Amino acid sequence: MGAAEDERLREYERSFRRAGLPLFIADRSAATDIFNRAVPLIGFVFLVEVLGALNLEWSPLANVAAVVAALAIFLIGIVLLNRARGRPARAIPQDVGKTELALFVIVPAILPLIFGGQWRSALVTAAGNLILLGLIYAVVGLGLVSILRWTLGRLVGQLRASFELFARAIPLLMIFSVVLFLTAEVWQVFTTVEIAALAILTGLFVLLGTSFLVARLPREVRALEKEADAEAPPLDRRELVNVGLVMFVSQALQVLFVSLAIGGFFIALGVLAVDAEITESWTGAPVHDPVTFDLFGHQAILSEELLRVAGAIAAFTGLYFAISMLTDDVYRREFLEELTSEMRESFCDRAEYLRLRAGAPEA
């Protein structure tokens, strides 16, 4: 393969990344194409976490010895790993595979246990490192930032496609929600519940909405692939996941936009119609740290209680809208048609890309 073909392959791969479809790139490996690109970040985080070996009750000399011992543990692990793979002991790993990632998660977590018996700190460190690796894989491996950029650039068109669904699904819900908003019991429930419980409830709404959006994705990804009509081998499992993620993010952004709009509406309604006296009568307690301001001669307040109630209703509305997106065939047909037209170019590029890699002439 000549230089011109190599450049065309690289251009196709760049276009896949821009479209949020990095898994269309052939022979892509987490060890050589994802986590190795994050080695500086992983190394920096590890060095910071070495400080987990410190104990404020120890002397400075003891703390220095603990940090040195922690670094020694890490270096011994690297040496043993290099020896196991037949590399020189001081070689810098070129691949960041499962073993290296396990060392990154486990070694910093055991340091607080060894040098102080701090098991809570150990658990938090391990969990934090796992989350960091998940974020690295999502951003670098799945192209989450590219997907967000791609879908945000098309959000207006997608909202236009979902406007009819919004017009059908939301009015009756809005009437019901306004009645709920002006009910004292709702204010009492959501203003007295603990923040942790409120966060769990909101997370439950998000989890249910996510499950509804994901429910039909496998079938619709196949339908999208068929509609694109690109003469290429069927998508493999990784590519199906990548296309499904693009579709999921596109729909999730619409749900988020609707939820934020509804939440903003109820905040505005509360500022205009619910003053401190009404809030106190509904909640049975003084308003908590209200922000008071003059609005067209009206003494308006923005309170934590108002934000709690508006946020809860917005989360419920988002769940309802996600269910409507799943069950409304007209919306899904229009959504798929719009997404197909946008992604057809990427599917056709994939066909040409695979032909070029195989050494076949382009169509």
N, C-alpha and C positions, 0 to 999 in steps of 0.2 A: 504494500500500500504506500503510495507516494505522499509527498508533503501536502499536496492539494486535498487529497482525501482525508488526511489527518486533520487538516484545518476545518473541513466540512463537518467531520465528526464532532470536533470541539464546539463548533457553532451550534450544531443540533443539541449537544449536551447543555450549552448555555441557555438555549431557548427552553429546554425542559425545566431547568432550574427557575427561570423567570416565570414560567407558567405554574410553578408549584408542583411539578411532576419530576422530582429528581430520581425517583425509582424507575423511571423509563430508561435511565442510563444503565447499560449492560455491565455486568461484572462488578457491580458496586458492592463493596464490603464494608461492614461496620468497623472492622479492625484497621483497614487501610485507607478508608475514604471519609470516615466520620470522626471517630474518637481520636485518631492520630492528629487531626486538625485542631483538636481542643487540648493538646498536650500542655501548652503554656498555661491555660486556665486551670487544668487539673493539677499541674505541678504547683501553681501558686496557692490553690486551695489547700493542697496537702501540707505545704510549708506553714500556712497559717494554722492548720489544725494540729500541727506538731506542738503548738503552744498548749494544746489540751493536756499535755503531760505536766504542765506547771501546777503547783499547789501553793496558794498564797500563805499557807501556814509554814512552809519550808523556808530555809535560808536561801539567799541568792545563789550560793555555791551549789546547793542541792538541786535548785531549779535548773541551773546550767547543766548539771550532770544528767538530769532527767531528759532535757532536750537533746543532748548529745546521744543518750541511749536510744531515744526515739528515732533519731536519724540513722543510728547504727542498725536498728531493727529493719528500717525501710531498705537500707543499702544491702543488708544481708539477704533480704527477700529478693531484690533485683539480681544479686549475684547468683543465688540458687536458681532463679528463673532462667537466667542466661545459660547456666551450666546444663539445665534440663533440656534446653533447646539447642545445645551444641554450639553456643556462641561464646566469644570471649567474655570473661567475667565482668569486664568494665564496659562492654558494648552498650550503646544506647538503643533500646528497643525501637525497631522500625514500625512494628505493628502494635496496636493497643487492643489486645484481645480480651477474652473472658478472664484469664488469670491476672493480667495487669489491672483490670477493672475491679476484680475481687480484692486485690491488694489495696487499691485506693479506698474501697469501702471498709475493709476489715481492719487494716493496720491503724488508721487514725482513731477508729472506734475502740480498739483495745487499749490504747495508750491511757485514757483516763482510768480504766480498770486497773492496769498495772501500777500506775503511779498515783494512787489515791483511792481506788475502789469506787469511783464515781460512775455507777451503772447507768444512772439517768443521762448523764452527759454522753456516755458511750452509745446509748440507744438513739439519742438525738443526732449525734454525729453520723451514725450509720444511715439513719433515715434521711438526713440532709444530703449526704453524698449520693444516695440512690435517686433522690429527687433531682439533684444536679445532673446526674447521668441521663435521666429521663428527659430533662429539658434539652440537653446537648443533642440527644438523638432526635427529639422533635424538631429542633431548630435546624440542625445541620443535616440529619439523615432524612427526615420527612419534608424538609423545606417549609416549615410552618410560617416563617416570616414571609417567604415568597408567596405562599398560599394566601396569607392575609392581605398582602399587597395586591395580588391578582384579584381577589374577591372584593376588596374595598373599592378597587377601580371600576367594578361592575355593579356595585351595590345599588346605585340609583335605578339601573335597568331592571335588576332583580326585584326591587321594591315596586317598580311599576307593574311587573308581571304579577306580583302578589297583592296588588291594590284591590282587585275584585274579591279575592279571598278575605282581605281585611274588611272590606265593606260588608261582606256577608256574615263574617264570624264575630266581629267586634261589637256592633251596636247593641244587641241584646245583652252581651256580657257587660258592656259599659253601664247600661241601666242597672243591672244587678250589682255591679261593683260600686256605683254611686250610692245605692241604697245601703250596701255594706259599710261604705266609708262613713256614712252619717249615722251609724249605729253605735251606741255607747259600748255594747258588749265587745265589739271588734277592737275598739280602742283600749278597753280594759285588758283584753287578752294579749295584744301585741305590745303594750307598754309595760306590762308587769312581768312578762316572760324574760328569763335570763338571756343575755346576749348569746351565750353558747347554744342554748336551745333554739333561739331564733336563727342562728347560723345553720344549725342542723336542719331545721325546717326548710330554710331556703335551699340548702344543698339537696334536700330530698326532692324539691320541686325541679331543680336543675337536673338531677339524676333521672327523674321520670321523663322530663322533656327530652333529654339526650337519648334515652332508650327508645322513645317514640321516633325521633329523627333517624336513628340508626336502623330501625326495624326493617325498612324496605330498601336499604342501601345496596345490598348485594344484587338483588334483582334489577335495580335501576342502573347500577354500573354496567351490567351486562347489556341492558337496553341501550344505554348511552354508547357503548362500544359498537353495538350493531348499527345504530343510527349514524354513527360517524362514518361507517362504510369504508374503512381504510383496509387496503389489502396487505395485511400483516398477520403474523401468528397471534392467537388469542392472548389476552393479557394473562400474565402469571399472577400468583397470589400476592406478591409484593406490589405489583402494578395496580391490581384491583384495590388493594388497601389505599394506595396513593390517590387514585381517582375518587374512591369513596370519601377520603378525607377532604378533598377539594369540595365535593358535593355537600358534605356535612358542615364544613365551615361556612359555605355559602348560605345554607339554610339557618345555621345557628346565628349568623350575623343578622339575618332578618328578624329572628325571634328576639335577639338582644335589642335591636333597634325599636321594635314594637314595645318591648317591656320598658325600656328607658323612656319612650314617649308617653306611655301610660303613667309611669311613675312621676314624670314631670308634670303631667296634667293634674294628678291628685295633689301634688305638692302645691301647685298654683291654686287649686281649689281650696286647699286647707288654709293657705295664706290669706285668701280673700274672704273665706266664710267661717273659719274656725278660729276664734280669738282665745285668749288665755282663760277667760271665764268659762267658756264652753268646754275647753280642754280639761280644765280642773273638774267640772261637773261630770264629764264622761269617764275620766280616769280615776276620780276620787282622790287625787293627790296633786300637790302643786306642780306646775310646769317646771321641767328640769332644764335649767340654763337656756332660756329662750333668747333668740336674737330678735330684738324689737326694732321696727323701722316704720316710718310714715309712708303710706302708699295712697296717694290721692286723697289725703285727709283721713284715711283709715289707719288705725293703729294695728299694723299687722305683726304677726310673730312667726318665726321659723323655729320649730322646736324639735327635740329628739323624738318626742312622741309622734309628731306628724311624719317625720322621716321613716320611723318604724312602720307605721300603718301604710303609708304610700308604698314603701318598699315591698311589704308583704302582698299587697294587692297587685303590684306590678309583677312579682314573681308568679303569682297565680295566673295572671293574664298571659304571661309568657308560656306557661304550661298549657293553657287552653289553646293558644295560637299554634303551638307545636303539634298538638293533637289534630287541630284543623288542617294543618299542612299535610299530615299523614293521611287523613281521610278524604280530602277534597281532590277528586280525580281531575277536575278542570285545572286547578292550580298546578298539580304535579305534571300534567301534560304540558302546560305552558312553560313551567320551570325547566323541564327536561329539554324542550325545544330550544329555549334560549341558551341553556348550558351546552347543548350539543353544537349549536352554531359557533359558540365561543371556543369549544375544545376541539372541533373538527381539525383545525390546523395542527394541533399538537399530535393528534392521532395519525394524521397523514405524514407528519415529520417523523414519527416513530417508525412508520413503514419504510420510509426512505433510509432512515438511520440504520435499521436492521439489514436492509439490502446492502448498504454500503459496507457495513461491518462484515457481511458474509462475502464481500467481493463481487456481488452481482451488479449488473448495470442498473442505473436508476430508471424508474418507469417514466 
